[in-house]
């Protein structure tokens, strides 16, 4: 059995495992020994732990962990609930192995769980696992310091090339809500004026970014560039498929701009559909 697969037998284990998982994706299978569909999908669930090694797979018997099942809103089995940084991302009901794998892939991202930072915002997460790096683009990035170096706090940095301006087009693998962001950079060449655009059909050019109305414009101070939390207009950022970040200038008119770290904080839009909630075991009137 894979080391990232655990069977929980007591309610107290659940929160402990969520905490220990940190930024890793957690897939919890709320199951029952009396549930036929649960037994049929169990081998597939166990196999997925091997195929997605940077996720944590928890098998939770609802009869042994009744308080946990109740607190998570489990009303039928099997129910699969997805978490990251102790935040619930999604729910799927039913013994459909293909649907389960598709949902895992959706939330797994690149699987680079070690890069995921704590958001510091209750109920929201670092959205880096939900960024589709293959669908992203950065205009005027240096060949030696591309935008991907700014998506983790590992010591690299993004630097502009021919002048101080940058345009980052970040594509998410699902619709998300944006709550806040952090930008770290030098006090001299770190960004100053930043404009945000959402749901653009393609990467906008610099002239458009200069003249178009942004959903939000932010003036950063040197203190902000130390990693201070920057609030976003949450009400206007409820269904975001892509985010364009236009850096207009830097703090002291240096020739190039550097961004050491960019963190986007928010949560996925609820993707659970009523069709997911269907009876999966037992007769009418039974709980499981």
MARTI-737294 format. One record per atom (N, C-alpha, C): residue number from 1; atom name; x, y, z. Coordinates in steps of 0.2 Angstrom, whole numbers, plus 5000, padded with zeros to 4 digits. Example, Ala and Ser with C-alpha at 12.3 -4.5 7.8 and 13.67 -1.06 7.14 Angstrom:
# residues 2
- 1;N;5066;4972;5039
- 1;CA;5062;4978;5039
- 1;C;5066;4984;5039
- 2;N;5064;4989;5035
- 2;CA;5068;4995;5036
- 2;C;5064;5000;5039
# end
This chain:
# residues 288
- 1;N;5004;4994;5000
- 1;CA;5000;5000;5000
- 1;C;5004;5006;5000
- 2;N;5003;5011;4996
- 2;CA;5007;5017;4995
- 2;C;5007;5021;5002
- 3;N;5013;5024;5003
- 3;CA;5014;5028;5010
- 3;C;5009;5034;5010
- 4;N;5006;5036;5005
- 4;CA;5002;5042;5005
- 4;C;4994;5040;5006
- 5;N;4993;5034;5007
- 5;CA;4986;5031;5008
- 5;C;4986;5029;5015
- 6;N;4980;5032;5019
- 6;CA;4979;5030;5026
- 6;C;4972;5029;5027
- 7;N;4971;5024;5031
- 7;CA;4964;5022;5034
- 7;C;4963;5025;5041
- 8;N;4958;5029;5041
- 8;CA;4957;5032;5048
- 8;C;4951;5028;5052
- 9;N;4953;5027;5058
- 9;CA;4948;5023;5062
- 9;C;4945;5027;5068
- 10;N;4947;5033;5069
- 10;CA;4945;5038;5074
- 10;C;4944;5045;5072
- 11;N;4939;5048;5075
- 11;CA;4938;5055;5073
- 11;C;4944;5060;5074
- 12;N;4947;5059;5079
- 12;CA;4953;5063;5080
- 12;C;4958;5063;5075
- 13;N;4959;5058;5071
- 13;CA;4964;5058;5066
- 13;C;4963;5062;5060
- 14;N;4957;5064;5059
- 14;CA;4955;5068;5053
- 14;C;4959;5075;5052
- 15;N;4958;5079;5057
- 15;CA;4961;5085;5057
- 15;C;4968;5085;5058
- 16;N;4971;5080;5061
- 16;CA;4978;5079;5062
- 16;C;4981;5078;5055
- 17;N;4978;5073;5051
- 17;CA;4980;5072;5044
- 17;C;4979;5078;5039
- 18;N;4974;5082;5040
- 18;CA;4973;5088;5036
- 18;C;4979;5093;5037
- 19;N;4981;5094;5044
- 19;CA;4986;5098;5046
- 19;C;4993;5096;5043
- 20;N;4994;5089;5044
- 20;CA;5000;5087;5042
- 20;C;5001;5087;5034
- 21;N;4996;5087;5030
- 21;CA;4996;5087;5023
- 21;C;4998;5094;5020
- 22;N;4997;5099;5024
- 22;CA;5000;5106;5022
- 22;C;4997;5108;5016
- 23;N;5001;5109;5011
- 23;CA;4998;5112;5004
- 23;C;4997;5106;4999
- 24;N;4998;5100;5001
- 24;CA;4996;5094;4997
- 24;C;4989;5093;4996
- 25;N;4987;5091;4990
- 25;CA;4980;5089;4989
- 25;C;4978;5083;4994
- 26;N;4972;5084;4997
- 26;CA;4970;5078;5001
- 26;C;4963;5076;4998
- 27;N;4963;5069;4996
- 27;CA;4957;5066;4994
- 27;C;4954;5061;4999
- 28;N;4948;5063;5002
- 28;CA;4945;5059;5007
- 28;C;4940;5055;5005
- 29;N;4940;5048;5005
- 29;CA;4935;5044;5003
- 29;C;4930;5042;5009
- 30;N;4924;5045;5010
- 30;CA;4920;5043;5015
- 30;C;4916;5037;5013
- 31;N;4917;5032;5016
- 31;CA;4915;5025;5014
- 31;C;4911;5021;5019
- 32;N;4908;5016;5018
- 32;CA;4905;5011;5023
- 32;C;4906;5004;5021
- 33;N;4907;5000;5026
- 33;CA;4908;4993;5024
- 33;C;4902;4989;5022
- 34;N;4896;4993;5023
- 34;CA;4890;4990;5021
- 34;C;4887;4992;5014
- 35;N;4892;4996;5011
- 35;CA;4890;5000;5004
- 35;C;4893;4996;4998
- 36;N;4889;4993;4994
- 36;CA;4892;4989;4988
- 36;C;4896;4993;4984
- 37;N;4893;4999;4981
- 37;CA;4897;5004;4977
- 37;C;4904;5006;4980
- 38;N;4904;5006;4987
- 38;CA;4910;5008;4990
- 38;C;4916;5003;4989
- 39;N;4913;4996;4990
- 39;CA;4918;4991;4989
- 39;C;4920;4990;4982
- 40;N;4916;4992;4977
- 40;CA;4918;4991;4970
- 40;C;4923;4997;4968
- 41;N;4923;5002;4971
- 41;CA;4927;5008;4969
- 41;C;4934;5008;4973
- 42;N;4934;5004;4979
- 42;CA;4939;5004;4983
- 42;C;4946;5002;4980
- 43;N;4947;4997;4976
- 43;CA;4953;4996;4972
- 43;C;4956;5002;4968
- 44;N;4951;5005;4965
- 44;CA;4953;5010;4960
- 44;C;4956;5016;4965
- 45;N;4952;5017;4970
- 45;CA;4954;5023;4975
- 45;C;4961;5021;4977
- 46;N;4963;5015;4979
- 46;CA;4969;5013;4982
- 46;C;4974;5014;4977
- 47;N;4973;5012;4970
- 47;CA;4978;5013;4965
- 47;C;4979;5020;4963
- 48;N;4974;5025;4964
- 48;CA;4976;5032;4963
- 48;C;4981;5035;4967
- 49;N;4981;5032;4973
- 49;CA;4986;5034;4978
- 49;C;4993;5033;4975
- 50;N;4994;5028;4972
- 50;CA;5001;5026;4969
- 50;C;5002;5031;4963
- 51;N;4997;5032;4959
- 51;CA;4998;5036;4953
- 51;C;4998;5044;4954
- 52;N;4996;5046;4960
- 52;CA;4996;5053;4962
- 52;C;5000;5054;4968
- 53;N;5007;5053;4968
- 53;CA;5011;5052;4974
- 53;C;5011;5058;4979
- 54;N;5010;5064;4976
- 54;CA;5010;5070;4980
- 54;C;5004;5073;4982
- 55;N;4999;5068;4982
- 55;CA;4992;5069;4986
- 55;C;4992;5064;4992
- 56;N;4987;5066;4996
- 56;CA;4986;5062;5002
- 56;C;4979;5059;5001
- 57;N;4979;5052;5002
- 57;CA;4972;5049;5001
- 57;C;4970;5046;5008
- 58;N;4964;5048;5010
- 58;CA;4962;5045;5016
- 58;C;4955;5041;5015
- 59;N;4955;5036;5018
- 59;CA;4949;5031;5018
- 59;C;4946;5032;5025
- 60;N;4940;5034;5025
- 60;CA;4936;5035;5032
- 60;C;4930;5032;5032
- 61;N;4929;5027;5036
- 61;CA;4923;5023;5037
- 61;C;4918;5028;5041
- 62;N;4912;5029;5038
- 62;CA;4907;5034;5041
- 62;C;4904;5031;5048
- 63;N;4905;5025;5049
- 63;CA;4902;5022;5055
- 63;C;4907;5022;5060
- 64;N;4913;5022;5059
- 64;CA;4919;5023;5064
- 64;C;4920;5030;5065
- 65;N;4919;5034;5061
- 65;CA;4921;5041;5062
- 65;C;4914;5046;5060
- 66;N;4909;5044;5064
- 66;CA;4903;5048;5063
- 66;C;4903;5055;5064
- 67;N;4907;5058;5069
- 67;CA;4907;5065;5070
- 67;C;4911;5068;5064
- 68;N;4916;5065;5061
- 68;CA;4919;5068;5056
- 68;C;4915;5068;5049
- 69;N;4911;5063;5048
- 69;CA;4907;5062;5042
- 69;C;4901;5068;5043
- 70;N;4899;5069;5049
- 70;CA;4893;5074;5050
- 70;C;4896;5081;5049
- 71;N;4902;5082;5052
- 71;CA;4905;5089;5051
- 71;C;4906;5091;5044
- 72;N;4908;5086;5040
- 72;CA;4909;5087;5033
- 72;C;4903;5087;5028
- 73;N;4897;5086;5031
- 73;CA;4891;5086;5027
- 73;C;4890;5079;5023
- 74;N;4893;5074;5025
- 74;CA;4892;5068;5021
- 74;C;4885;5064;5023
- 75;N;4881;5063;5018
- 75;CA;4875;5060;5019
- 75;C;4874;5054;5015
- 76;N;4879;5052;5011
- 76;CA;4878;5046;5007
- 76;C;4885;5043;5006
- 77;N;4886;5037;5004
- 77;CA;4892;5034;5003
- 77;C;4892;5031;4996
- 78;N;4898;5031;4992
- 78;CA;4904;5034;4994
- 78;C;4904;5042;4992
- 79;N;4907;5046;4997
- 79;CA;4907;5053;4995
- 79;C;4915;5055;4995
- 80;N;4917;5058;4990
- 80;CA;4924;5060;4990
- 80;C;4925;5068;4991
- 81;N;4929;5070;4996
- 81;CA;4929;5077;4997
- 81;C;4937;5079;4996
- 82;N;4938;5084;4993
- 82;CA;4945;5086;4991
- 82;C;4947;5093;4995
- 83;N;4953;5092;4998
- 83;CA;4955;5098;5003
- 83;C;4962;5100;5001
- 84;N;4964;5106;5002
- 84;CA;4971;5108;5002
- 84;C;4971;5114;5007
- 85;N;4977;5113;5011
- 85;CA;4978;5118;5017
- 85;C;4972;5118;5021
- 86;N;4969;5112;5023
- 86;CA;4963;5112;5027
- 86;C;4957;5115;5024
- 87;N;4957;5117;5018
- 87;CA;4951;5121;5015
- 87;C;4948;5116;5010
- 88;N;4941;5115;5011
- 88;CA;4937;5111;5006
- 88;C;4937;5114;4999
- 89;N;4939;5110;4994
- 89;CA;4939;5112;4988
- 89;C;4933;5110;4984
- 90;N;4931;5104;4985
- 90;CA;4926;5101;4980
- 90;C;4923;5094;4983
- 91;N;4917;5092;4981
- 91;CA;4914;5086;4983
- 91;C;4912;5082;4977
- 92;N;4912;5076;4977
- 92;CA;4910;5071;4972
- 92;C;4907;5065;4976
- 93;N;4900;5063;4973
- 93;CA;4897;5057;4976
- 93;C;4896;5052;4971
- 94;N;4897;5046;4972
- 94;CA;4895;5041;4968
- 94;C;4902;5037;4966
- 95;N;4901;5030;4964
- 95;CA;4906;5026;4963
- 95;C;4908;5026;4956
- 96;N;4910;5032;4953
- 96;CA;4912;5032;4946
- 96;C;4920;5034;4946
- 97;N;4924;5029;4944
- 97;CA;4931;5029;4945
- 97;C;4934;5034;4940
- 98;N;4931;5035;4934
- 98;CA;4933;5040;4929
- 98;C;4932;5047;4931
- 99;N;4926;5048;4934
- 99;CA;4924;5055;4936
- 99;C;4929;5057;4942
- 100;N;4930;5052;4946
- 100;CA;4935;5053;4952
- 100;C;4942;5055;4950
- 101;N;4944;5051;4945
- 101;CA;4951;5052;4942
- 101;C;4951;5059;4939
- 102;N;4946;5061;4935
- 102;CA;4946;5068;4932
- 102;C;4946;5073;4937
- 103;N;4942;5072;4943
- 103;CA;4942;5077;4948
- 103;C;4949;5078;4952
- 104;N;4952;5072;4953
- 104;CA;4959;5072;4956
- 104;C;4963;5076;4951
- 105;N;4963;5075;4945
- 105;CA;4968;5078;4940
- 105;C;4966;5086;4940
- 106;N;4960;5087;4941
- 106;CA;4958;5095;4941
- 106;C;4962;5098;4947
- 107;N;4962;5095;4952
- 107;CA;4964;5098;4958
- 107;C;4971;5097;4960
- 108;N;4974;5092;4957
- 108;CA;4981;5090;4958
- 108;C;4986;5095;4955
- 109;N;4984;5098;4949
- 109;CA;4988;5103;4946
- 109;C;4995;5099;4944
- 110;N;5000;5103;4944
- 110;CA;5007;5100;4942
- 110;C;5010;5095;4947
- 111;N;5006;5094;4953
- 111;CA;5009;5090;4958
- 111;C;5015;5092;4962
- 112;N;5017;5099;4961
- 112;CA;5022;5101;4964
- 112;C;5021;5104;4971
- 113;N;5019;5099;4976
- 113;CA;5016;5101;4982
- 113;C;5021;5105;4987
- 114;N;5027;5104;4986
- 114;CA;5032;5107;4990
- 114;C;5032;5114;4989
- 115;N;5030;5117;4983
- 115;CA;5030;5124;4981
- 115;C;5024;5127;4984
- 116;N;5019;5124;4987
- 116;CA;5013;5127;4989
- 116;C;5014;5130;4996
- 117;N;5013;5137;4996
- 117;CA;5014;5141;5002
- 117;C;5007;5141;5006
- 118;N;5008;5142;5013
- 118;CA;5002;5144;5017
- 118;C;4999;5151;5014
- 119;N;4993;5151;5014
- 119;CA;4990;5158;5012
- 119;C;4990;5163;5017
- 120;N;4989;5160;5024
- 120;CA;4988;5165;5029
- 120;C;4981;5168;5029
- 121;N;4976;5166;5025
- 121;CA;4970;5169;5025
- 121;C;4965;5163;5026
- 122;N;4961;5163;5032
- 122;CA;4957;5157;5033
- 122;C;4951;5157;5028
- 123;N;4950;5150;5025
- 123;CA;4946;5149;5020
- 123;C;4948;5150;5013
- 124;N;4954;5152;5012
- 124;CA;4957;5153;5006
- 124;C;4964;5149;5005
- 125;N;4966;5148;4999
- 125;CA;4972;5144;4998
- 125;C;4977;5148;4993
- 126;N;4983;5146;4993
- 126;CA;4988;5148;4988
- 126;C;4985;5144;4981
- 127;N;4984;5148;4976
- 127;CA;4981;5145;4970
- 127;C;4986;5143;4965
- 128;N;4992;5142;4967
- 128;CA;4997;5140;4962
- 128;C;4996;5133;4959
- 129;N;4993;5128;4963
- 129;CA;4992;5122;4960
- 129;C;4986;5122;4955
- 130;N;4983;5128;4955
- 130;CA;4977;5128;4950
- 130;C;4979;5132;4944
- 131;N;4985;5135;4944
- 131;CA;4988;5138;4938
- 131;C;4990;5133;4933
- 132;N;4988;5134;4927
- 132;CA;4990;5130;4921
- 132;C;4996;5133;4918
- 133;N;5002;5131;4920
- 133;CA;5008;5134;4917
- 133;C;5009;5134;4910
- 134;N;5006;5128;4907
- 134;CA;5007;5128;4900
- 134;C;5003;5133;4896
- 135;N;4997;5136;4899
- 135;CA;4993;5141;4897
- 135;C;4995;5148;4899
- 136;N;5000;5149;4902
- 136;CA;5002;5155;4904
- 136;C;5007;5158;4899
- 137;N;5008;5165;4900
- 137;CA;5013;5169;4896
- 137;C;5015;5175;4899
- 138;N;5021;5177;4898
- 138;CA;5024;5183;4901
- 138;C;5027;5187;4895
- 139;N;5025;5193;4894
- 139;CA;5028;5198;4889
- 139;C;5033;5202;4892
- 140;N;5039;5202;4889
- 140;CA;5045;5206;4891
- 140;C;5049;5203;4896
- 141;N;5048;5196;4897
- 141;CA;5052;5193;4902
- 141;C;5059;5191;4900
- 142;N;5064;5191;4904
- 142;CA;5071;5190;4903
- 142;C;5071;5182;4902
- 143;N;5076;5180;4897
- 143;CA;5077;5173;4895
- 143;C;5080;5170;4901
- 144;N;5084;5173;4905
- 144;CA;5087;5171;4911
- 144;C;5083;5170;4917
- 145;N;5078;5174;4917
- 145;CA;5074;5175;4923
- 145;C;5066;5175;4921
- 146;N;5063;5169;4919
- 146;CA;5057;5169;4917
- 146;C;5051;5169;4923
- 147;N;5045;5170;4921
- 147;CA;5040;5171;4926
- 147;C;5039;5165;4930
- 148;N;5040;5159;4928
- 148;CA;5040;5153;4933
- 148;C;5044;5154;4939
- 149;N;5049;5158;4939
- 149;CA;5054;5158;4945
- 149;C;5050;5162;4950
- 150;N;5045;5166;4948
- 150;CA;5042;5170;4953
- 150;C;5036;5167;4956
- 151;N;5034;5161;4954
- 151;CA;5028;5157;4956
- 151;C;5030;5153;4962
- 152;N;5036;5153;4965
- 152;CA;5038;5149;4971
- 152;C;5043;5154;4975
- 153;N;5044;5152;4981
- 153;CA;5048;5156;4985
- 153;C;5055;5153;4986
- 154;N;5057;5150;4980
- 154;CA;5063;5146;4981
- 154;C;5069;5150;4980
- 155;N;5069;5156;4979
- 155;CA;5075;5160;4978
- 155;C;5076;5163;4971
- 156;N;5073;5161;4966
- 156;CA;5073;5164;4959
- 156;C;5069;5170;4959
- 157;N;5069;5173;4953
- 157;CA;5065;5179;4952
- 157;C;5064;5180;4945
- 158;N;5058;5184;4943
- 158;CA;5056;5186;4937
- 158;C;5059;5193;4936
- 159;N;5062;5194;4930
- 159;CA;5065;5200;4928
- 159;C;5063;5202;4921
- 160;N;5061;5209;4920
- 160;CA;5059;5211;4914
- 160;C;5065;5212;4909
- 161;N;5064;5213;4903
- 161;CA;5070;5212;4898
- 161;C;5072;5219;4895
- 162;N;5068;5222;4891
- 162;CA;5070;5228;4887
- 162;C;5069;5235;4891
- 163;N;5064;5234;4895
- 163;CA;5062;5240;4899
- 163;C;5059;5238;4906
- 164;N;5055;5242;4909
- 164;CA;5053;5241;4916
- 164;C;5046;5237;4916
- 165;N;5043;5237;4910
- 165;CA;5036;5234;4910
- 165;C;5035;5227;4909
- 166;N;5030;5224;4912
- 166;CA;5029;5216;4912
- 166;C;5021;5215;4911
- 167;N;5020;5210;4907
- 167;CA;5013;5208;4907
- 167;C;5013;5200;4908
- 168;N;5009;5198;4913
- 168;CA;5009;5191;4915
- 168;C;5002;5189;4914
- 169;N;5001;5184;4910
- 169;CA;4994;5181;4909
- 169;C;4994;5174;4912
- 170;N;4990;5173;4917
- 170;CA;4990;5167;4921
- 170;C;4983;5164;4920
- 171;N;4983;5158;4918
- 171;CA;4978;5154;4916
- 171;C;4976;5148;4922
- 172;N;4970;5148;4924
- 172;CA;4968;5143;4929
- 172;C;4965;5137;4926
- 173;N;4966;5131;4929
- 173;CA;4963;5125;4927
- 173;C;4956;5125;4929
- 174;N;4953;5129;4932
- 174;CA;4946;5130;4934
- 174;C;4944;5137;4936
- 175;N;4938;5138;4937
- 175;CA;4936;5145;4939
- 175;C;4937;5146;4946
- 176;N;4940;5152;4948
- 176;CA;4942;5153;4955
- 176;C;4940;5160;4957
- 177;N;4939;5161;4964
- 177;CA;4938;5167;4967
- 177;C;4945;5170;4969
- 178;N;4946;5176;4968
- 178;CA;4952;5179;4970
- 178;C;4951;5184;4976
- 179;N;4955;5183;4981
- 179;CA;4954;5186;4988
- 179;C;4959;5192;4989
- 180;N;4965;5190;4988
- 180;CA;4971;5194;4989
- 180;C;4977;5192;4986
- 181;N;4983;5195;4986
- 181;CA;4989;5193;4983
- 181;C;4995;5196;4987
- 182;N;5001;5193;4986
- 182;CA;5007;5195;4989
- 182;C;5012;5196;4983
- 183;N;5016;5201;4983
- 183;CA;5021;5202;4979
- 183;C;5027;5204;4982
- 184;N;5033;5200;4981
- 184;CA;5039;5202;4984
- 184;C;5044;5204;4979
- 185;N;5048;5209;4981
- 185;CA;5053;5212;4976
- 185;C;5057;5217;4979
- 186;N;5063;5219;4976
- 186;CA;5068;5223;4979
- 186;C;5064;5230;4980
- 187;N;5067;5234;4985
- 187;CA;5064;5241;4986
- 187;C;5065;5246;4981
- 188;N;5070;5244;4976
- 188;CA;5072;5249;4971
- 188;C;5068;5247;4964
- 189;N;5069;5240;4962
- 189;CA;5067;5238;4956
- 189;C;5061;5234;4956
- 190;N;5058;5233;4962
- 190;CA;5051;5230;4963
- 190;C;5046;5234;4960
- 191;N;5040;5231;4958
- 191;CA;5035;5234;4954
- 191;C;5031;5239;4959
- 192;N;5029;5244;4955
- 192;CA;5025;5250;4959
- 192;C;5018;5250;4957
- 193;N;5016;5252;4950
- 193;CA;5010;5252;4948
- 193;C;5008;5246;4945
- 194;N;5002;5242;4947
- 194;CA;5000;5236;4944
- 194;C;4993;5236;4943
- 195;N;4991;5234;4937
- 195;CA;4984;5234;4934
- 195;C;4982;5227;4933
- 196;N;4976;5225;4936
- 196;CA;4973;5218;4935
- 196;C;4968;5218;4930
- 197;N;4968;5213;4926
- 197;CA;4962;5212;4921
- 197;C;4960;5204;4922
- 198;N;4954;5203;4920
- 198;CA;4952;5196;4921
- 198;C;4948;5194;4915
- 199;N;4949;5187;4913
- 199;CA;4945;5184;4908
- 199;C;4946;5187;4901
- 200;N;4952;5188;4900
- 200;CA;4954;5191;4893
- 200;C;4954;5185;4888
- 201;N;4952;5185;4882
- 201;CA;4952;5180;4877
- 201;C;4959;5178;4875
- 202;N;4963;5182;4876
- 202;CA;4970;5181;4874
- 202;C;4975;5186;4878
- 203;N;4981;5186;4877
- 203;CA;4986;5190;4881
- 203;C;4985;5197;4878
- 204;N;4984;5202;4882
- 204;CA;4983;5209;4879
- 204;C;4990;5212;4878
- 205;N;4991;5217;4874
- 205;CA;4997;5220;4873
- 205;C;4998;5226;4877
- 206;N;5004;5229;4877
- 206;CA;5006;5234;4882
- 206;C;5002;5241;4881
- 207;N;5000;5242;4874
- 207;CA;4996;5248;4873
- 207;C;4989;5247;4876
- 208;N;4986;5241;4875
- 208;CA;4980;5240;4878
- 208;C;4980;5240;4886
- 209;N;4985;5237;4888
- 209;CA;4985;5237;4896
- 209;C;4986;5244;4899
- 210;N;4990;5249;4895
- 210;CA;4991;5256;4897
- 210;C;4984;5259;4897
- 211;N;4980;5258;4892
- 211;CA;4974;5262;4891
- 211;C;4967;5259;4893
- 212;N;4967;5253;4894
- 212;CA;4960;5250;4896
- 212;C;4959;5251;4903
- 213;N;4953;5250;4905
- 213;CA;4950;5251;4912
- 213;C;4951;5244;4915
- 214;N;4955;5244;4920
- 214;CA;4957;5237;4924
- 214;C;4951;5236;4929
- 215;N;4951;5230;4931
- 215;CA;4946;5228;4937
- 215;C;4949;5231;4943
- 216;N;4956;5232;4943
- 216;CA;4959;5235;4949
- 216;C;4965;5237;4948
- 217;N;4967;5243;4950
- 217;CA;4974;5246;4950
- 217;C;4977;5247;4957
- 218;N;4983;5245;4957
- 218;CA;4986;5245;4964
- 218;C;4993;5249;4964
- 219;N;4994;5253;4969
- 219;CA;5000;5257;4969
- 219;C;5004;5253;4975
- 220;N;5009;5250;4974
- 220;CA;5013;5247;4979
- 220;C;5018;5251;4982
- 221;N;5019;5250;4989
- 221;CA;5025;5254;4992
- 221;C;5030;5249;4993
- 222;N;5036;5251;4995
- 222;CA;5042;5247;4997
- 222;C;5040;5242;5002
- 223;N;5036;5244;5007
- 223;CA;5033;5239;5012
- 223;C;5029;5234;5010
- 224;N;5025;5235;5005
- 224;CA;5021;5230;5002
- 224;C;5025;5225;4999
- 225;N;5031;5227;4996
- 225;CA;5035;5222;4993
- 225;C;5039;5217;4997
- 226;N;5038;5218;5004
- 226;CA;5041;5214;5009
- 226;C;5036;5207;5010
- 227;N;5031;5207;5006
- 227;CA;5026;5201;5007
- 227;C;5020;5203;5010
- 228;N;5018;5209;5011
- 228;CA;5012;5211;5014
- 228;C;5006;5209;5010
- 229;N;5000;5207;5014
- 229;CA;4994;5205;5010
- 229;C;4991;5211;5007
- 230;N;4990;5210;5001
- 230;CA;4986;5215;4997
- 230;C;4979;5213;4995
- 231;N;4974;5217;4998
- 231;CA;4967;5215;4997
- 231;C;4965;5216;4990
- 232;N;4961;5212;4987
- 232;CA;4958;5213;4980
- 232;C;4951;5214;4981
- 233;N;4948;5216;4975
- 233;CA;4941;5218;4975
- 233;C;4937;5211;4974
- 234;N;4936;5208;4980
- 234;CA;4934;5201;4980
- 234;C;4927;5200;4976
- 235;N;4923;5205;4977
- 235;CA;4916;5205;4974
- 235;C;4916;5205;4967
- 236;N;4921;5208;4964
- 236;CA;4922;5208;4956
- 236;C;4926;5202;4954
- 237;N;4929;5198;4958
- 237;CA;4933;5193;4956
- 237;C;4931;5186;4958
- 238;N;4924;5185;4957
- 238;CA;4921;5179;4959
- 238;C;4921;5173;4954
- 239;N;4923;5174;4948
- 239;CA;4922;5169;4943
- 239;C;4928;5170;4938
- 240;N;4934;5169;4940
- 240;CA;4940;5171;4936
- 240;C;4943;5164;4933
- 241;N;4944;5165;4926
- 241;CA;4947;5159;4922
- 241;C;4954;5161;4921
- 242;N;4955;5167;4920
- 242;CA;4962;5169;4919
- 242;C;4963;5176;4922
- 243;N;4969;5178;4924
- 243;CA;4971;5184;4927
- 243;C;4977;5187;4923
- 244;N;4976;5193;4921
- 244;CA;4982;5197;4918
- 244;C;4985;5202;4923
- 245;N;4991;5202;4924
- 245;CA;4994;5207;4929
- 245;C;4999;5211;4924
- 246;N;4997;5217;4924
- 246;CA;5001;5222;4920
- 246;C;5006;5226;4925
- 247;N;5012;5226;4925
- 247;CA;5017;5230;4929
- 247;C;5019;5236;4925
- 248;N;5016;5242;4927
- 248;CA;5018;5248;4923
- 248;C;5024;5251;4924
- 249;N;5027;5251;4930
- 249;CA;5033;5254;4932
- 249;C;5036;5251;4938
- 250;N;5042;5253;4940
- 250;CA;5044;5250;4947
- 250;C;5046;5256;4951
- 251;N;5048;5255;4957
- 251;CA;5049;5259;4963
- 251;C;5053;5266;4961
- 252;N;5059;5265;4958
- 252;CA;5063;5270;4957
- 252;C;5066;5271;4950
- 253;N;5061;5269;4945
- 253;CA;5063;5270;4938
- 253;C;5069;5267;4936
- 254;N;5070;5261;4939
- 254;CA;5076;5256;4936
- 254;C;5074;5254;4929
- 255;N;5080;5252;4926
- 255;CA;5079;5250;4919
- 255;C;5075;5244;4918
- 256;N;5075;5239;4923
- 256;CA;5071;5233;4923
- 256;C;5068;5232;4930
- 257;N;5062;5228;4930
- 257;CA;5058;5226;4936
- 257;C;5060;5219;4938
- 258;N;5060;5218;4944
- 258;CA;5061;5211;4947
- 258;C;5055;5210;4952
- 259;N;5052;5204;4951
- 259;CA;5047;5201;4955
- 259;C;5050;5194;4958
- 260;N;5052;5194;4965
- 260;CA;5054;5188;4968
- 260;C;5049;5183;4969
- 261;N;5043;5185;4970
- 261;CA;5038;5180;4972
- 261;C;5031;5183;4971
- 262;N;5027;5180;4968
- 262;CA;5020;5182;4967
- 262;C;5015;5176;4969
- 263;N;5011;5178;4974
- 263;CA;5006;5173;4977
- 263;C;4999;5176;4976
- 264;N;4995;5171;4973
- 264;CA;4988;5173;4972
- 264;C;4984;5169;4977
- 265;N;4980;5172;4980
- 265;CA;4976;5169;4986
- 265;C;4969;5169;4984
- 266;N;4965;5163;4985
- 266;CA;4958;5163;4984
- 266;C;4955;5156;4985
- 267;N;4950;5155;4981
- 267;CA;4947;5148;4982
- 267;C;4944;5146;4976
- 268;N;4943;5140;4974
- 268;CA;4940;5138;4968
- 268;C;4932;5139;4969
- 269;N;4929;5141;4963
- 269;CA;4922;5141;4963
- 269;C;4919;5134;4964
- 270;N;4914;5134;4968
- 270;CA;4911;5127;4969
- 270;C;4909;5124;4963
- 271;N;4912;5118;4961
- 271;CA;4910;5115;4955
- 271;C;4906;5109;4956
- 272;N;4903;5108;4962
- 272;CA;4899;5102;4963
- 272;C;4892;5103;4960
- 273;N;4889;5099;4956
- 273;CA;4883;5099;4953
- 273;C;4878;5095;4957
- 274;N;4872;5097;4956
- 274;CA;4866;5093;4960
- 274;C;4866;5086;4957
- 275;N;4868;5085;4951
- 275;CA;4868;5078;4948
- 275;C;4873;5074;4951
- 276;N;4878;5077;4955
- 276;CA;4883;5073;4958
- 276;C;4880;5069;4964
- 277;N;4874;5072;4967
- 277;CA;4871;5070;4973
- 277;C;4866;5065;4971
- 278;N;4867;5058;4971
- 278;CA;4863;5053;4969
- 278;C;4863;5047;4974
- 279;N;4858;5044;4975
- 279;CA;4859;5038;4979
- 279;C;4864;5033;4976
- 280;N;4868;5030;4981
- 280;CA;4873;5026;4978
- 280;C;4873;5019;4982
- 281;N;4869;5018;4987
- 281;CA;4868;5012;4990
- 281;C;4862;5012;4994
- 282;N;4860;5006;4996
- 282;CA;4854;5005;5001
- 282;C;4848;5006;4997
- 283;N;4842;5005;5001
- 283;CA;4836;5006;4999
- 283;C;4833;5013;5001
- 284;N;4828;5015;4998
- 284;CA;4825;5021;5000
- 284;C;4823;5021;5007
- 285;N;4825;5027;5010
- 285;CA;4824;5028;5018
- 285;C;4830;5026;5022
- 286;N;4835;5022;5019
- 286;CA;4841;5021;5022
- 286;C;4846;5026;5022
- 287;N;4851;5027;5027
- 287;CA;4856;5032;5027
- 287;C;4862;5031;5022
- 288;N;4864;5024;5022
- 288;CA;4869;5022;5018
- 288;C;4868;5016;5013
# end
